[in-house]
Amino acid sequence: MNLRFTVFVFFCCFGLWFEPAQAQAGYKVTEGNKLDPQTYRGYLLYRNWCARCHGTFAQGLAGPNLANSLNQASKEEFMQVLFKGKKGRTGIMPGFQDNPQIVNGREQLYSYLRARADNAIGPVMPEQGPK
């Protein structure tokens, strides 16, 4: 058995084969704005509950730029702020721990914002891609 084949088998068997960043992040974007169904659900939640303060593309308005925030905070920190809220320089973000739509869709919301933070979606309105 040659060395290349041995290394290939090792990586395949132990799950160390590298995936694209979007596969690791839990979202899939095609054609620049078409989202997988779960990430699209996150977009709908964002549009309904977050965009009025954080902007259409998460670029920030009264609330901070969430794409930048996700690049500075861990997923756990994001979830804590999402549920408990946070007092900022320009106001107070309410906690959403009592909102069943947000609680049930928190992973989808995070995937959508992660796609924005990773620049996988440009400054365009997302669409639902193929299922």
N, C-alpha and C positions, 0 to 999 in steps of 0.2 A: 504494500500500500504506500502510495507516495505521500509526501508531507502535505501538499495542497488538499488532497482528499481527506486526510485525517483532520486538518483544521476545519474544513467545511462540515464534516460530520460532527465535530465537537460543537461548533456554533449552532448547528441545527438542533442537536439533541438537548442542549442546555438553554435554548431560548435566548441566545445572546445575539441573534441576527438583528441588525439595526433596521428600524422602520423609519419612514418619513416623519418629520416633526408633527404633522397634523394627525397621523395615526396614533402617535404617542399621546397627543393632547386630547383625543376623544372627539375630534370633529373631522369632517371631510368637506372640502370646498372644491368645486369644479367650475370651470369657465369664469373664474373670478368672483362670482357672486351666488352660485347655486350651492345651497347647503344641504347636508344630509338631514333627514326628517327630525332627528332629535335636536340638532343644533338649530334648525329652523324654529322649532318650538321655543328654544331659548331666545331667539330673536323676537318672537311674538311676545314673550314675557317681558323682554327688555323694552320693546316698543310701548307696551301698555303700562308698565310700572316704573321705568327708569329713565326713558328718553327725555321726559319733560325737564329733568334736572341735569342729566349727564350728556345731553345732546343726541342728535339723530344717529351719529356714528360713534358714540361713546367718547367724543372728543372733548367733552366738558362744556358746561354752561354755568349755571349756578353751582352745580356740583362739580367735582374734579373730573379730569380726563381718566376714564376707567381703563383705557388701554395702557396708559403709563402706570396707573396704580397696580394693575395685574403684573407688570414687569418688576415691581418693587415689593410686592406682598406675596406671601405663600397662599396656597389655596385655602388653608385653614384660617388664615387671617381674613381673607375675603369672605368666607362663610360666616365668621364671627361678626364682621361688620354688617353683612347682609341680614343676619338675624337680630342682632342687638342694636344696630345703628351706631352712629358716631357723631360727635360734635366736631365740626371743622371750623376753619377760619371764617367761612362765609355763611355758616348756618349749621343746621342739624339734620343729618340723614336719619329718617325713622328706621326702626327695626321692623323686619317683615316676618318675625317668628310666628305671628298669628294669622298670616296670610297663607291659606292652603295652596293657592296656585304657585306662590313662590317656594314654599316648603317642598312641595312635590316636584317642582321643576328646577330646583337649585342646580343640579348637575348640568342640565341642558342650558341654563342661563350662563353658568360658568364656561361651558364649551363655546358658546357664542362669543362671550367676551374674550376668551382665550384666543379664538380665531382673529378677533379684532387686534388684540395685543401682539399677536404674531404677524400681523400684516397679511394674513391669508385672505382677508376681504378688504378690498380697497374702499374708498369713500363712495360707495354705491349702495343702493337698497338691495338687500338679499332677497333671493327667491328660493323656493323649495326645489331642490334638485331631484334626480331620480331616486326612487325608493329602493 
